[in-house]
Amino acid sequence: MSFNKELNRRRTFGIISHPDAGKTTLTEKLLLFGGAIQVAGAVKSNKIKRSATSDFMEIERQRGISVATSVMAFEYRNLKINILDTPGHQDFQEDTYRTLTAVDSVIVVIDVAKGVEAQTEKLVNVCRMRNTPIIVFINKLDREGLDGFDLLDELEQKLGLTVRPLSWPIGMGQRFKGVYSMYEQKLVLFRPHGKQEDEEDRIEINDLTDRQLDELVGEAAADELREEVHMVESVYPKFDREAYLKGELSPVFFGSAINNFGVRELLDCFVEVAPPPLGRVTEEREVKPNEDKFAGFVFKIHANMDPNHRDRIAFLRVCSGRFERNTNYLHVRQNRKMKFPNPTSFMAAKKTILEEAYPGDVVGLYDSGNFKIGDTLTEGEVLHFKGIPSFSPEQFRFVNNADPLKYKQLDKGLVQLMDEGVAQLFTKEDNNRKIIGTVGALQFEVIQYRLEHEYGAKCSYEPVNLHKACWVTCDDEKAMKEFIQRRKRDLARDKHGQLVYLAESAWSLQMAQENHPKVQFHFKSEF
Ligand code: G4P
């Protein structure tokens, strides 16, 4: 197949949701459609279970397994679809943010009973910063939930999306009869218990006044549907693919993932509208997917949980050109050539060595410590991909060396773990003490455990009373000098030497902002 054909048949996306909305279930059903897995439950078993929230070892073990399912690829209607898994566990949110830099679109799953939840909001915000095209799937219609129109209002108000329903539910819970697909003008009747829909359950109804509708769902439900669809048509904008591709309009689907219902309508629309691999901006220029020369960036690094293989896996998104096995590429930050004898792909949840990969694909590279998040590989050009931010952490502890003979090991371990993106390290300006900042509390245990088992170093923590860390910049030298002088006690450097303000409370942050109006406070590190 020609390069352009390969390129154009790729669709790379992520599924995001608040935990328990049904992301894992939906992923699994999508893979079933593509024939990538035979048995339902195959993805589920890799999900980090809620029961493990207090047991970080168990979580790490599960995370180790879940490497295999970090990228799930399947074929559908002659497209190669890559689903990048985003950890649902709140403590690994940063992993999710970074993965979102490697997708071209997302599907957001919402629980019909719970509506828009906290994590949905955070993740959609990250997508909106990048204008990522979003499709919404409202799940669990087999249960009682919020009214369809109220849900659409929530999507608009809490997520800031402009929405356009492309399917509409007929009843819900006990009375759930199915969905009417406005996209295909088909009535799809609900058959519970996870049975795949049959063709005879999908009935073409081009005109909702058709009396057949009353026979199929009952007169009352049919009338309600007519009224509601009429309302949808008159209130919401027409679906416009261009607007969707710009991230300005989000189609909405209704269904029940566990019953494999409404999923096919979602997928059929997805393959028609979702974007093929998109270009990416670098500090130097925009990289287009159809360029001849290969370029890609590392968006995630995962430690190998097998104690006999201490190597890590770096996940590289191919952005342009063709990636080939055993070929020399430039590691831009290290300014040296590297080649990869065993790059892996993630087809059907199995790891296999791949010979070549195209834009939109994700390649797993075995790594003994050469990669950091954001690193670039090219055929020789110096490029730095933009858009992989660090977010300001919310939990902090002083980290101390607990074994004086092992300070080198501790330093090395800390640097590598930070490169993996596990947490962020800040060094205080006044006394050089080190503070670890994380998004979730679990990471502290993960770091301590991994330092000991992978690097032979021991650390202890001390509480530190901090509210937030934010990066500071200022165009006015004098104002900056004054800020530094007055706030020295609260300043630190991150691993790139960038200045960070450590605020003890929301109030002190506000005061600092008010007293130093010329100084800018940034809540993510890319600015
Ligand atoms: P997540 O990845 O977003 O965290 O959610 P997941 O798919 O694991 O689903 C969370 C729970 O919601 C699971 O139940 C799952 O079976 C259920 N679920 C998913 N889709 C639907 C649906 O369409 N209708 C209904 N009624 N439930 C749905 P669980 O009890 O936590 O797990 P399990 O014991 O069923 O595996």
Boltz pocket constraint, residues with backbone or C-beta under 6 A from the ligand:
constraints:
  - pocket:
      binder: B
      contacts: [[A, 17], [A, 18], [A, 19], [A, 20], [A, 21], [A, 22], [A, 23], [A, 24], [A, 25], [A, 26], [A, 47], [A, 88], [A, 139], [A, 140], [A, 141], [A, 142], [A, 143], [A, 255], [A, 256], [A, 257], [A, 258], [A, 259]]
      max_distance: 6.0
